[in-house]
Amino acid sequence: MTTKTRRSAAKLLLNAILDGDCIEVMRGLPEASVDLIFADPPYNLQLRGDLHRPDNSKVDAVDDDWDQFDSFKVYDRFTRDWLAAARRLLKPNGAIWVIGSYHNVFRMGAELQNQGFWILNDVVWRKSNPMPNFRGKRLTNAHETLIWASKSEGAKYTFNYEALKSLNDGVQMRSDWVIPICTGHERLKDSNGEKAHPTQKPEALLHRVIVGATNPGDVVLDPFFGTGTTGAVAKMLGRDFIGIEREPAYRKVAERRIGNVRKFDVSALQVSQSKRAEPRVPFGQLVERGMLRPGELLTGPNGKAAKVRADGTLIADDIKGSIHQVGAALEGAPSCNGWTYWHFRKDGKPVSIDVLRQQIRSEMT
């Protein structure tokens, strides 16, 4: 396939693995067409010779040609070029996640800033089952670092805060993630029973990134697709993906893997949304629509009452103001969430006015 043909075909394809050099292929894709990029580039490990276990067996380390660079200067030029190509593809409110080890992540971080990306977080992926340090000359390398960055400062990037909080058993998600490396059934094997890819990432890691940073229907690009972890998780979660991989053996494994993935039921793809993301409904809209009438009595949890006024404010004795202001004044508190504080009566029972707000919100979606 010629460069011209490849670029033309690439513009039309979603949920496919594109063959070729990632920089060349990205340059041929439409500008501002991608919502999220997850990149797991070569680490440039600079290995010197074979690595053996104490029993003298050889460690299956990362010694493939794609991880070999002649110098830091060459690697930095490669990093600059692929990040520039990736940046062009991101929508204005898109974001990028890159992952690396101490060998390369600092160089990537500097280049991200050089190109105008805005770093949002660095995340430490702490491996609960890391490979031991066989030589005993350094600390066991038990983590990798992810950098999450928006395309520019002030961009309105996607962050599903409540969804990640729910994943974390109702506790705010932290920037240190304890996830095991791929083992057992998750570790893909080639026809010889060997590891299909030396740096295969766990699906749990990509699940957390994609749930937290995208919405169903978004396009996720992985320029170093490998055996397709990003594509497999994206498909499960109802996102579109574009994979770029130049190694035929990896593409073959990825295609078979993704072909066996079943997309989740549509109802299961929705995630918990932040309250801030929900449509704003003024209390006065309830009055305008006749859901509450002027003069109707609202009561608080301690039996304190206020009347609804025609302009969507409340009055209680000489206190006038919004549902929040009047509630706070009656309780002698600095603030009050009037939506949960006030109740009206229906069939003789108190009902939160927030039920009426949610009814209106349901009509907006």
Secondary structure, DSSP 4 states (H G I P E B T S, - for coil): --HHHHHHHHTT-SSEEE-S-HHHHHHTSPTT-EEEEEE---------S--B-TTSPBP-----GGG--S-HHHHHHHHHHHHHHHHHHEEEEEEEEEEE-TTTHHHHHHHHHHTT-EEEEEEEEE-SSPPP-SSSSS----EEEEEEEESSTT------HHHHHHHTTTS---SEEE-PPP-GGGS-B-TTSSBS-TTPPPHHHHHHHHHHH--TT-EEEESS-TT-HHHHHHHHTT-EEEEE---HHHHHHHHHHHHTPPPPPHHHH-----GGGSPP--HHHHHHTTSS-TT-EEE-TTS-EEEE-TTS-EEETTEEE-HHHHHHHHHT-S---HHHH-EEEETTEEEETHHHHHHHHHHH-
